[in-house]
Amino acid sequence: MTKIKIDGFQLFCMMFIFILGSTLLLDIGKAARQDAWIVPLLATIFGCLLYLVYISLYKKYPNMPLTGYIIKIWGKYVGSAISFCYIIYFVYIASRVLRDFEELLISSSYYVTSIITLGICMTFVLIYSIHLGIEAFARVTCLCFVVILLTLFILNVLYIVGGYIKVENLQPVLANGWGNIWKELVPLGITVPFGELITFTMILPYLNK
């Protein structure tokens, strides 16, 4: 497999933006009320452990994407079926996320625009990015990463200065026990978005180091 020029920082930027994605729209951990912050904290820990599995598979098959070594592990027929399900699953995920952002844009800035028009425009952007290739996509992701990081930093500073962050709202901690936290954590808190990082098993073989 030809090594294309994607370095570790570009991979990190892609993963960072991927994890943000539409996760902010899902309001994960809401049922845990004041303990909602514990859900993403635990999900991050479990997500890192899950990603170690992806990394270990990559180290064992460094020149093959997931759809390649799945066939090698499970055999031609079962492996091909799993690979096909993987592709269909992420086509579904991509379609759902596209729909989420369409509805977000319709309800905020583009309320007089057809949702189909927005979908077509966003799809053409995706087609163009695929046409340019993964290297160009990775470079643009680094630029977006900087913009997002600065935006989040400024917003958080303004929240602190404005007095909107009240630590007392987190109390009492674990007032309702671990029940609601585990319900929010398993499976949604782990699978979205950390479980979906499995998609990067298709990119890892293309790293330059």
N, C-alpha and C positions, 0 to 999 in steps of 0.2 A: 504494500500500500504506500502510495506516494505521500511523503510528509509535506504538508503545506504549512505556511508560516503563521502559526497561531501560538503565541507564548502563554505562559501561566497567568499573566495579568489580564490578558484579553479573555481567557477562559473564566477568570474570577469575575470580571465585569459582566460577562454573559450570564453567569450563574446568579449574580446579585440581582440583575434586572429580571431574570426569569423567576426568581423567588418572590420578588415584589409582585410582578404581573398583575393579575386581578385578585390576588389574595386579600388586598386591602378592602375590596368590595364585598368579600364574603363575611366579614365581621366574625371571624372565628374566635370562639371563647366567650361569646356574649352570654350564654346561659350560666357561666361561672360567676357572673356579676363582678364584684370587686376583686375576685381572684382571677379575672380574665388574663392578667399579665403572666400568670403561672403557665397557662396553656402554651403560648408560643415559646416560652423558655424551655419547657420540657420537650416540646416538639422539635426544637433545635438540637437538643442532645440526642434524641432518638433519630433525627434526620442525619446527624453526623455518623452515627453508628450504621445506619442504613447505607450511607454513601461509602463507608469503608468496604462494604460488600461489593459495590460497583467497582471500586478501585482495585480490590483483590482480583476480581475477574479480569479487569483490564491488564493487570500485571501478568496474569497467567496467559492471556491472549492479547499481547500488545499491538498486534497488527490487524486485529479484526474488530469490527463493530459488534454490537449486541446481536443483531440478526445473523451474524456469521457464526459466533461461537455458541449461540443457542442451538444451532443445527449440529454443531460438533459435539455438544454435551448430550442433547436429547435424541439425536439421530435425525435422519433426513425427513421423515414424515411428521413426527411429533414436533421436532424443532421448527419445521417450516410452518406448521399450524400456529405455534406460539409466536413466531415472527410475524405472521400475518395478523394475528390478534393485536400484537404490539402496534403495528402500523395503523390498523383500524381504530384502536383506542386513542392514539394521538391525533388522528384526523378528527375524531369526535371532540377531544379536548380543545384543539385549535378552533374548531367551529363554535364551541360553547363560549370560549374566551372572546372570540370575535363578536359574538352576539352580546356578551356582557358589556363590552366597550361601546358597541353601537347604542345600546340602551342608555349607558352613562352619558354619552355625547348628546343623544336626543333629549334627555331630561335636563341638560345643563345649557350648553352653548348653541346647539344646532336643533332647537325645538321646532323649527319650521322646515327642516330638511327631511327628505324621505330616508327612512332607515335603510332601504335597499341601496340608495345612492351612496350613503356612508359606507356600507358594506363593500360595494364595488370599488370605491376609491381605496379603502384599506387593503382590499385583496390585490389590487394592482400594485400597491407599494410592496406587498409581500412577494409578488411575482418578480418585480424589478430587483429586489434584494437577493432573491434566489438566482436571478440571472447574473448578477455581479459576482456571486460566489461567497463562500464562508469567510474568506480573508477580509473582503470589503465590509461584510456584515460585522465582523469582530472589531474592526477599526471604528466604525460608527458607534458600536456599543460602548467603547471606551469613552467617546465624547458624551454620550447620553449618561453614562455613569457619573461623570464629573458634574454635569448639569443637575442630575437628580440629587447627588450628594450635597451640593451647595444649596439647593432648594430646601431639602429636608433640614439642613443645618440652620438656615435662616428662619424657617417656620418654627423650629423648636426654640430658638433664641427668642423669637417674638412671643411664643406661648409662655415662656418663663418670665420675660419682662412684663407681659400683660397680666401675669398672675392667674393664668388659666389652669396651670398645673397645681393641683392640690393633693399632696401626699396622703392627707387624711381620708381621701376617698377610697384608698386601698384597704382601709381598716373596717372591720376586723378581718385579719387574714385567716383563711380557712374556717370561717364562721359556719359554713354549711358542709364542712368535711371535704373529702376528696371525690365524692360521687359525681358532682357536676363537672369537675375538672377532667376526670377520666372519660366521661361521656363526650366532652368536647375534644379531647385529645385523641381518642381511638374511635374510628379510624381517621376521621376527617382532618384532625389537627396534624397528623403525621403524613398522610398521603398527599395533602394539599398544603404547601407545594413541595415538601421535601421528598416524598415518594416519587413525584413526577420528575425529579432530577435524574431518573433512569434514562431520560432522553439524551443526557450528555454522554452516555455510553456509546452513542453514535459519533461523537465528536472527539473523544479522548484519543483514538488512534491517529488522528490527524495533527496532534501537537508536535511542535518541532523539538520539544524535549519534555 
